[in-house]
Amino acid sequence: MLVRHHESEWNKLGKWTGTRDRHLDPYGFKKSEDMGLLIKDIPIDYAFASMLVRTIETLSCMLNVCKRYEVPTEHSMALNERDYGDYTGKNKFEMEQLLPLSDRSHQESFA
């Protein structure tokens, strides 16, 4: 099973987060608990998360809501999100409008 972190403070604002450490927002915490309830009856031998706080919060919420305190966890930088460089912290929807149409061939990267 592979799970992505839920909504962070910057996700809600449409900002590229990348390697910046941002917490989940209240909606992200709630949805992480909801995801935990979806897996409550699935055996889990081991859980991995990146070193970023939003992924640690997501994993903690998921395991705590279904009282899976015994699951061993490991955090690894190898799982961290990619670095967006100069785009980090910028609004992805506003940046899309600044790019010439010829540079929009990979529009899915703005989603």
Contacts in CASP RR format, 6 or more apart in sequence:
PFRMAT RR
TARGET T0000
AUTHOR 0000-0000-0000
METHOD contacts of the structure
MODEL  1
MLVRHHESEWNKLGKWTGTRDRHLDPYGFKKSEDMGLLIKDIPIDYAFAS
MLVRTIETLSCMLNVCKRYEVPTEHSMALNERDYGDYTGKNKFEMEQLLP
LSDRSHQESFA
1 39 0 8 1.000
1 42 0 8 1.000
1 44 0 8 1.000
3 35 0 8 1.000
3 58 0 8 1.000
3 59 0 8 1.000
3 62 0 8 1.000
4 58 0 8 1.000
5 24 0 8 1.000
5 32 0 8 1.000
5 52 0 8 1.000
5 54 0 8 1.000
5 55 0 8 1.000
5 57 0 8 1.000
5 58 0 8 1.000
6 24 0 8 1.000
6 27 0 8 1.000
6 28 0 8 1.000
6 29 0 8 1.000
6 31 0 8 1.000
6 32 0 8 1.000
6 35 0 8 1.000
6 54 0 8 1.000
6 58 0 8 1.000
7 24 0 8 1.000
7 25 0 8 1.000
7 27 0 8 1.000
7 28 0 8 1.000
7 31 0 8 1.000
8 17 0 8 1.000
8 22 0 8 1.000
8 23 0 8 1.000
8 24 0 8 1.000
8 25 0 8 1.000
8 28 0 8 1.000
8 54 0 8 1.000
9 22 0 8 1.000
9 23 0 8 1.000
9 24 0 8 1.000
9 25 0 8 1.000
10 16 0 8 1.000
10 17 0 8 1.000
10 20 0 8 1.000
10 22 0 8 1.000
10 89 0 8 1.000
11 17 0 8 1.000
11 25 0 8 1.000
12 25 0 8 1.000
12 27 0 8 1.000
13 91 0 8 1.000
14 91 0 8 1.000
14 92 0 8 1.000
14 93 0 8 1.000
15 89 0 8 1.000
15 90 0 8 1.000
15 91 0 8 1.000
15 92 0 8 1.000
16 84 0 8 1.000
16 87 0 8 1.000
16 88 0 8 1.000
16 89 0 8 1.000
16 90 0 8 1.000
16 92 0 8 1.000
17 54 0 8 1.000
17 81 0 8 1.000
17 84 0 8 1.000
17 88 0 8 1.000
17 89 0 8 1.000
18 81 0 8 1.000
18 82 0 8 1.000
18 83 0 8 1.000
18 84 0 8 1.000
18 88 0 8 1.000
19 52 0 8 1.000
19 80 0 8 1.000
19 81 0 8 1.000
19 82 0 8 1.000
19 83 0 8 1.000
19 88 0 8 1.000
20 88 0 8 1.000
20 89 0 8 1.000
21 52 0 8 1.000
21 53 0 8 1.000
21 54 0 8 1.000
22 53 0 8 1.000
22 54 0 8 1.000
23 53 0 8 1.000
23 54 0 8 1.000
23 57 0 8 1.000
24 32 0 8 1.000
24 54 0 8 1.000
24 57 0 8 1.000
24 58 0 8 1.000
24 61 0 8 1.000
28 58 0 8 1.000
29 57 0 8 1.000
29 61 0 8 1.000
32 57 0 8 1.000
32 58 0 8 1.000
32 61 0 8 1.000
32 62 0 8 1.000
33 61 0 8 1.000
33 62 0 8 1.000
33 64 0 8 1.000
33 65 0 8 1.000
35 58 0 8 1.000
35 61 0 8 1.000
35 62 0 8 1.000
36 61 0 8 1.000
36 62 0 8 1.000
36 63 0 8 1.000
36 65 0 8 1.000
36 66 0 8 1.000
37 65 0 8 1.000
37 66 0 8 1.000
39 62 0 8 1.000
39 66 0 8 1.000
40 65 0 8 1.000
40 66 0 8 1.000
40 68 0 8 1.000
44 63 0 8 1.000
44 68 0 8 1.000
44 71 0 8 1.000
45 71 0 8 1.000
45 72 0 8 1.000
46 71 0 8 1.000
46 72 0 8 1.000
46 73 0 8 1.000
46 74 0 8 1.000
47 59 0 8 1.000
47 63 0 8 1.000
47 71 0 8 1.000
47 72 0 8 1.000
47 73 0 8 1.000
47 74 0 8 1.000
48 73 0 8 1.000
48 74 0 8 1.000
48 75 0 8 1.000
48 76 0 8 1.000
48 79 0 8 1.000
49 55 0 8 1.000
49 56 0 8 1.000
49 58 0 8 1.000
49 59 0 8 1.000
49 73 0 8 1.000
49 74 0 8 1.000
49 75 0 8 1.000
49 76 0 8 1.000
49 79 0 8 1.000
50 56 0 8 1.000
50 75 0 8 1.000
50 76 0 8 1.000
50 77 0 8 1.000
50 79 0 8 1.000
50 80 0 8 1.000
50 81 0 8 1.000
51 75 0 8 1.000
51 76 0 8 1.000
51 77 0 8 1.000
51 79 0 8 1.000
51 80 0 8 1.000
52 80 0 8 1.000
52 81 0 8 1.000
55 79 0 8 1.000
56 75 0 8 1.000
59 73 0 8 1.000
63 69 0 8 1.000
63 71 0 8 1.000
63 73 0 8 1.000
87 95 0 8 1.000
92 110 0 8 1.000
93 110 0 8 1.000
95 110 0 8 1.000
96 104 0 8 1.000
96 107 0 8 1.000
96 110 0 8 1.000
END
